[in-house]
Amino acid sequence: MAYLDYKVAQIPTGWRKILHISWPLVLLVTAVCCIGFVMLYSVAGGRLDLWAEPQMYRFAVGMVLMIGLAFVPMWFWRGISVAAYVVCFLMLVAVDLFGVIGMGARRWIDLGPIRIQPSELMKIALVLLLAAYYDWLDIRRVSRPLWVIIPALLILAPTGLVLIQPDLGTSIMLVAGGAIVMFAAGVSLWYFAIIAGAGVGLVTAVLKSRGTEWQLLKDYQYRRIDTFLDPYADPLGAGYNIIQSQIAFGSGGWSGRGFMQGSQSRLNFLPEKHTDFIFTVLAEEFGFVGAISLLTLYMLILGFCLYSALSNRDRFASLITIGISGTFFLYFAINMATVMGLLPAKGSPLPLVSYGGTSLMILMLGFGLVQSAHVHRPR
């Protein structure tokens, strides 16, 4: 073993970094994306060029990005954390001023060939800044009120801008992602208990404000809550999507109806079947076995990330890894819970599976940071 360690130490730095990349994580991410290609081929009715092929190109670019970022040292990410947060924050301000409106929300900046959704970039930038903050802060001050207020404001500032768009789902993910980093940094549980109590009060206020002059949510957001509580109250309107999704889940059974044999997706009963409801298509065609297999892959990715974080002696790198893995968990947990009717409906893609460039690239960027933390961890 000592001889092997000596031989590895003689390898040039670049090649040594390649050996230190978490290749199991690379393989797991690739496996999940391949499931996505198969499902996009299926929902397109056997057409590769409609959704699957463009997604393959994006994945190839994303994989190069992830491997490339693995070679970037931690000091670089620590150095740009403030700048990344400020740039993303200014982009959110720009969205609210002159962003592109789509599906009733102003969420994108149009740069000609591409559209950028700054709220997605902010998820990563926020994790970077909070990790740098707690890496700088003396651990004895982590739970002192003044030093808790600062990261809370850093979280709430972009969250408020995202709420204006309006995008309640992403706002919740920003708060939850920031809270995960704060929890991992050692902030006292009493603060989270206070936030939980405030959350209950906020939910009560939201429900009480309906129909008043100080109504806190948009009418369509209240309709989503109504649909969540009783989708069959409006089966052909607001409750249609979730009812069709539940029918598809039920018809899939244990082993599914077969590849490209799902009636709900093939007959176009399912809405947004290539994005938000692609997990429903998978459950209908491959049943419980297919659904639990994808969930297992997700949990393995999460497990590798958390193992890397817990074994990393660099506090900054460890917090980045935990923050990225927590954000990844929120992605698939919210999507799966939504399409099964366990959460109110919101537009959230299934990570690495749903069609879409922004979500895929942001996740590959995040996993690139995880790889960078893993490769450059102290040995």
C-alpha positions as CSV (number, residue, x, y, z in Angstrom):
1,M,0.0,0.0,0.0
2,A,2.8,2.4,0.8
3,Y,4.4,1.6,-2.5
4,L,1.1,2.3,-4.3
5,D,0.8,5.7,-2.5
6,Y,4.3,6.5,-3.5
7,K,3.6,5.7,-7.1
8,V,0.4,7.8,-7.1
9,A,2.4,10.7,-5.6
10,Q,4.7,10.6,-8.6
11,I,1.9,11.1,-11.1
12,P,1.7,14.7,-12.4
13,T,-0.8,16.9,-10.6
14,G,-3.4,16.9,-13.4
15,W,-3.4,13.2,-13.8
16,R,-3.6,12.7,-10.0
17,K,-6.7,14.9,-10.0
18,I,-8.3,12.7,-12.5
19,L,-7.7,9.7,-10.3
20,H,-9.2,11.6,-7.3
21,I,-12.5,12.4,-9.1
22,S,-15.5,10.6,-7.6
23,W,-16.1,8.3,-10.6
24,P,-19.0,6.5,-8.9
25,L,-20.8,9.9,-8.8
26,V,-20.0,10.5,-12.4
27,L,-21.5,7.0,-13.3
28,L,-24.6,7.6,-11.2
29,V,-25.3,11.0,-12.7
30,T,-24.8,9.5,-16.2
31,A,-27.2,6.6,-15.4
32,V,-30.0,9.0,-14.2
33,C,-29.5,11.1,-17.3
34,C,-29.7,8.0,-19.5
35,I,-33.1,7.2,-17.9
36,G,-34.1,10.7,-18.8
37,F,-33.1,10.2,-22.5
38,V,-35.2,7.0,-22.6
39,M,-38.2,8.7,-21.1
40,L,-38.0,11.7,-23.4
41,Y,-37.8,9.3,-26.4
42,S,-40.9,7.6,-25.1
43,V,-43.0,10.7,-24.4
44,A,-42.1,12.0,-27.9
45,G,-43.7,8.9,-29.4
46,G,-40.4,7.3,-30.6
47,R,-38.9,10.5,-31.9
48,L,-35.3,11.1,-30.9
49,D,-34.9,14.6,-32.3
50,L,-37.8,16.2,-30.5
51,W,-36.5,16.2,-26.9
52,A,-34.0,13.3,-26.3
53,E,-31.4,14.4,-28.8
54,P,-31.1,18.0,-27.6
55,Q,-31.0,16.8,-24.0
56,M,-28.1,14.5,-25.0
57,Y,-26.1,17.4,-26.4
58,R,-26.8,19.4,-23.2
59,F,-25.7,16.5,-21.1
60,A,-22.4,16.2,-23.0
61,V,-21.7,19.8,-22.5
62,G,-22.7,19.5,-18.8
63,M,-20.4,16.5,-18.2
64,V,-17.4,18.4,-19.7
65,L,-18.4,21.3,-17.4
66,M,-18.6,19.0,-14.3
67,I,-15.2,17.3,-15.0
68,G,-13.6,20.6,-15.9
69,L,-14.7,22.2,-12.6
70,A,-13.3,19.3,-10.7
71,F,-9.8,20.7,-11.5
72,V,-10.6,24.1,-10.1
73,P,-9.1,24.5,-6.5
74,M,-11.2,25.5,-3.5
75,W,-9.4,28.8,-3.0
76,F,-10.9,30.0,-6.3
77,W,-14.5,29.3,-5.3
78,R,-13.9,30.9,-1.9
79,G,-12.5,33.9,-3.6
80,I,-15.4,34.4,-6.0
81,S,-18.2,33.6,-3.6
82,V,-19.1,37.2,-2.8
83,A,-18.9,38.3,-6.5
84,A,-21.0,35.4,-7.6
85,Y,-23.7,36.3,-5.1
86,V,-23.7,40.0,-6.1
87,V,-23.9,39.2,-9.8
88,C,-26.8,36.8,-9.3
89,F,-28.6,39.3,-7.1
90,L,-28.2,42.1,-9.7
91,M,-29.5,39.7,-12.3
92,L,-32.6,39.1,-10.2
93,V,-33.1,42.8,-10.0
94,A,-32.8,43.0,-13.7
95,V,-35.4,40.3,-14.1
96,D,-37.9,42.3,-12.0
97,L,-37.2,45.4,-14.1
98,F,-37.1,44.1,-17.7
99,G,-37.2,40.3,-17.6
100,V,-39.0,38.1,-20.1
101,I,-42.6,37.1,-19.1
102,G,-43.6,33.5,-19.6
103,M,-46.6,31.6,-18.3
104,G,-47.6,34.5,-16.1
105,A,-44.3,35.0,-14.4
106,R,-41.2,37.2,-15.1
107,R,-38.3,34.9,-14.5
108,W,-35.9,35.0,-17.5
109,I,-33.3,37.4,-19.0
110,D,-33.2,37.1,-22.8
111,L,-29.7,37.2,-24.2
112,G,-30.6,36.3,-27.8
113,P,-29.5,32.7,-28.4
114,I,-30.2,31.7,-24.8
115,R,-32.4,32.6,-21.8
116,I,-31.0,32.7,-18.3
117,Q,-33.1,32.1,-15.2
118,P,-31.1,33.9,-12.5
119,S,-33.1,32.4,-9.7
120,E,-31.6,29.0,-10.6
121,L,-28.0,30.4,-10.5
122,M,-28.8,32.0,-7.2
123,K,-29.3,28.6,-5.6
124,I,-25.6,27.8,-6.2
125,A,-24.3,31.3,-5.5
126,L,-26.1,31.4,-2.2
127,V,-24.6,28.1,-1.1
128,L,-21.1,29.4,-2.1
129,L,-21.5,32.6,-0.1
130,L,-22.9,30.9,3.0
131,A,-20.2,28.3,3.0
132,A,-17.5,31.0,2.7
133,Y,-19.2,33.0,5.5
134,Y,-19.2,30.1,7.9
135,D,-15.7,29.1,6.9
136,W,-14.6,32.6,7.9
137,L,-16.7,32.9,11.0
138,D,-15.3,31.6,14.3
139,I,-17.3,28.5,15.2
140,R,-17.9,29.9,18.7
141,R,-20.0,32.7,17.2
142,V,-22.1,30.6,14.8
143,S,-25.2,30.7,17.0
144,R,-24.9,34.3,18.4
145,P,-27.9,36.4,17.2
146,L,-25.8,39.0,15.3
147,W,-24.0,36.3,13.3
148,V,-27.3,34.5,12.6
149,I,-29.0,37.7,11.3
150,I,-26.4,38.3,8.6
151,P,-26.9,34.9,6.7
152,A,-30.6,35.2,7.3
153,L,-30.6,38.5,5.4
154,L,-28.4,37.1,2.7
155,I,-31.1,34.4,2.2
156,L,-34.1,36.6,2.5
157,A,-32.9,39.3,0.1
158,P,-32.9,37.2,-3.1
159,T,-35.9,35.3,-1.8
160,G,-37.9,38.5,-1.8
161,L,-36.9,39.3,-5.4
162,V,-37.9,35.8,-6.5
163,L,-41.3,36.1,-4.8
164,I,-42.0,39.3,-6.8
165,Q,-41.6,37.3,-10.1
166,P,-43.7,35.4,-8.7
167,D,-42.1,32.1,-8.1
168,L,-43.1,30.7,-4.7
169,G,-41.5,27.3,-5.3
170,T,-38.0,28.6,-6.0
171,S,-38.4,31.0,-3.1
172,I,-39.0,28.1,-0.8
173,M,-36.0,26.2,-2.2
174,L,-33.7,29.2,-1.6
175,V,-34.8,29.4,2.0
176,A,-34.6,25.7,2.5
177,G,-31.2,25.4,0.8
178,G,-29.8,28.3,2.9
179,A,-31.2,26.7,6.1
180,I,-29.5,23.4,5.2
181,V,-26.1,25.2,5.1
182,M,-26.8,27.0,8.4
183,F,-27.8,23.7,10.1
184,A,-24.7,22.0,8.8
185,A,-22.6,24.9,10.0
186,G,-23.8,24.3,13.6
187,V,-26.5,27.0,14.1
188,S,-28.5,26.2,17.2
189,L,-31.7,24.2,16.7
190,W,-33.6,26.8,18.7
191,Y,-33.5,29.2,15.7
192,F,-35.0,26.5,13.5
193,A,-37.7,25.9,16.0
194,I,-38.5,29.6,16.0
195,I,-38.6,29.6,12.2
196,A,-40.9,26.6,12.2
197,G,-43.3,28.4,14.6
198,A,-43.1,31.5,12.4
199,G,-43.8,29.3,9.4
200,V,-47.0,28.0,11.0
201,G,-48.1,31.5,11.7
202,L,-47.3,32.6,8.1
203,V,-49.4,29.7,6.7
204,T,-52.2,30.7,9.0
205,A,-51.9,34.4,7.9
206,V,-51.9,33.3,4.2
207,L,-55.1,31.3,4.6
208,K,-56.8,34.0,6.6
209,S,-55.9,36.8,4.1
210,R,-57.7,35.2,1.2
211,G,-60.3,37.5,-0.2
212,T,-59.2,40.5,1.9
213,E,-57.5,43.7,0.9
214,W,-54.2,42.4,2.3
215,Q,-54.3,39.1,0.5
216,L,-50.8,37.6,0.6
217,L,-50.9,35.3,-2.4
218,K,-52.1,35.5,-6.0
219,D,-55.5,33.9,-6.8
220,Y,-53.9,31.2,-8.9
221,Q,-51.7,30.2,-5.9
222,Y,-54.8,29.8,-3.7
223,R,-56.4,27.7,-6.4
224,R,-53.3,25.4,-6.2
225,I,-53.9,25.0,-2.5
226,D,-57.6,24.2,-3.1
227,T,-56.5,21.7,-5.8
228,F,-54.0,20.1,-3.4
229,L,-56.7,19.7,-0.7
230,D,-59.4,18.4,-3.0
231,P,-58.5,17.9,-6.7
232,Y,-61.8,16.2,-7.4
233,A,-63.7,19.5,-6.6
234,D,-62.7,20.7,-10.1
235,P,-61.8,17.5,-12.0
236,L,-61.9,19.1,-15.4
237,G,-60.2,22.4,-14.4
238,A,-57.6,23.0,-11.7
239,G,-57.7,19.4,-10.4
240,Y,-57.3,17.8,-13.9
241,N,-53.5,17.5,-13.9
242,I,-53.1,15.8,-10.5
243,I,-56.0,13.5,-11.1
244,Q,-54.5,12.3,-14.4
245,S,-51.2,11.9,-12.7
246,Q,-52.7,9.7,-10.0
247,I,-54.5,7.6,-12.6
248,A,-51.2,7.0,-14.4
249,F,-49.5,6.0,-11.1
250,G,-52.3,3.6,-10.3
251,S,-52.3,2.0,-13.8
252,G,-48.6,1.4,-13.6
253,G,-49.0,-1.2,-10.9
254,W,-46.0,-3.2,-9.8
255,S,-44.1,-3.6,-13.1
256,G,-45.7,-1.0,-15.4
257,R,-47.6,-1.2,-18.6
258,G,-44.4,-1.4,-20.7
259,F,-42.1,0.9,-22.5
260,M,-44.1,3.4,-24.7
261,Q,-47.3,1.7,-23.6
262,G,-48.6,4.2,-21.1
263,S,-52.2,5.2,-21.9
264,Q,-52.2,8.5,-20.0
265,S,-49.1,9.7,-21.7
266,R,-49.6,8.2,-25.2
267,L,-53.2,9.6,-25.4
268,N,-52.0,13.0,-24.1
269,F,-54.0,13.0,-20.9
270,L,-50.9,14.0,-19.0
271,P,-49.8,17.7,-19.2
272,E,-46.1,18.7,-19.4
273,K,-45.2,15.1,-19.7
274,H,-41.7,15.9,-20.9
275,T,-40.9,18.2,-18.0
276,D,-42.9,18.4,-14.7
277,F,-44.8,15.1,-15.0
278,I,-42.1,12.9,-16.5
279,F,-41.8,10.9,-13.3
280,T,-45.5,10.0,-13.7
281,V,-44.8,8.6,-17.2
282,L,-41.9,6.5,-15.8
283,A,-44.2,5.1,-13.1
284,E,-46.9,4.3,-15.6
285,E,-44.6,2.5,-18.0
286,F,-42.2,0.8,-15.5
287,G,-44.4,0.7,-12.4
288,F,-43.3,0.7,-8.8
289,V,-40.0,-1.1,-9.8
290,G,-39.0,1.7,-12.2
291,A,-40.0,4.4,-9.8
292,I,-38.1,3.0,-6.9
293,S,-35.1,2.3,-9.1
294,L,-34.8,5.9,-10.0
295,L,-35.3,7.0,-6.4
296,T,-32.5,4.5,-5.4
297,L,-30.2,6.2,-7.9
298,Y,-31.0,9.6,-6.5
299,M,-30.4,8.4,-3.0
300,L,-27.0,6.9,-4.0
301,I,-26.0,10.2,-5.5
302,L,-27.0,11.9,-2.3
303,G,-25.2,9.3,-0.3
304,F,-21.9,9.8,-2.2
305,C,-22.1,13.5,-1.8
306,L,-22.8,13.3,2.0
307,Y,-20.0,10.8,2.4
308,S,-17.6,13.2,0.6
309,A,-18.8,16.1,2.8
310,L,-18.4,14.2,6.1
311,S,-15.0,12.9,5.2
312,N,-13.7,16.3,4.1
313,R,-11.7,18.2,6.7
314,D,-12.0,21.5,4.7
315,R,-15.0,23.3,6.3
316,F,-15.7,25.4,3.2
317,A,-15.6,22.4,0.9
318,S,-17.7,20.3,3.3
319,L,-20.4,23.0,3.5
320,I,-20.5,23.5,-0.3
321,T,-21.0,19.7,-0.8
322,I,-23.8,19.6,1.9
323,G,-25.5,22.6,0.4
324,I,-25.4,21.3,-3.2
325,S,-26.6,17.8,-2.1
326,G,-29.4,19.4,-0.1
327,T,-30.5,21.5,-3.1
328,F,-30.4,18.4,-5.2
329,F,-32.6,16.5,-2.7
330,L,-35.1,19.4,-2.7
331,Y,-35.3,19.2,-6.5
332,F,-36.4,15.6,-6.7
333,A,-38.3,15.4,-3.5
334,I,-40.5,18.4,-4.4
335,N,-41.1,17.1,-7.9
336,M,-42.0,13.6,-6.8
337,A,-44.2,14.8,-4.0
338,T,-46.0,17.2,-6.3
339,V,-46.9,14.7,-9.0
340,M,-48.1,12.2,-6.4
341,G,-50.4,14.9,-4.9
342,L,-48.4,15.2,-1.6
343,L,-47.6,18.9,-2.2
344,P,-49.5,21.7,-4.0
345,A,-48.8,21.8,-7.7
346,K,-45.8,23.9,-8.8
347,G,-43.6,23.9,-11.9
348,S,-40.6,21.9,-10.8
349,P,-38.5,19.7,-13.1
350,L,-37.3,16.2,-12.2
351,P,-33.5,16.7,-11.9
352,L,-31.4,15.2,-14.6
353,V,-34.5,13.5,-16.2
354,S,-36.9,16.3,-17.3
355,Y,-36.3,18.2,-20.5
356,G,-34.7,21.6,-20.1
357,G,-31.3,23.2,-20.4
358,T,-31.2,25.5,-17.4
359,S,-32.0,22.9,-14.7
360,L,-29.6,20.4,-16.2
361,M,-26.7,22.8,-16.5
362,I,-27.2,24.2,-13.0
363,L,-27.2,20.7,-11.5
364,M,-24.0,19.8,-13.5
365,L,-22.4,23.0,-12.3
366,G,-23.4,22.0,-8.7
367,F,-21.9,18.5,-9.1
368,G,-18.8,20.1,-10.6
369,L,-18.4,22.0,-7.3
370,V,-18.9,18.8,-5.4
371,Q,-16.2,17.1,-7.5
372,S,-13.9,20.1,-6.9
373,A,-14.4,19.8,-3.2
374,H,-13.8,16.0,-3.4
375,V,-10.7,16.2,-5.5
376,H,-9.0,19.0,-3.5
377,R,-9.9,17.7,0.0
378,P,-7.0,17.6,2.5
379,R,-5.2,14.2,2.5
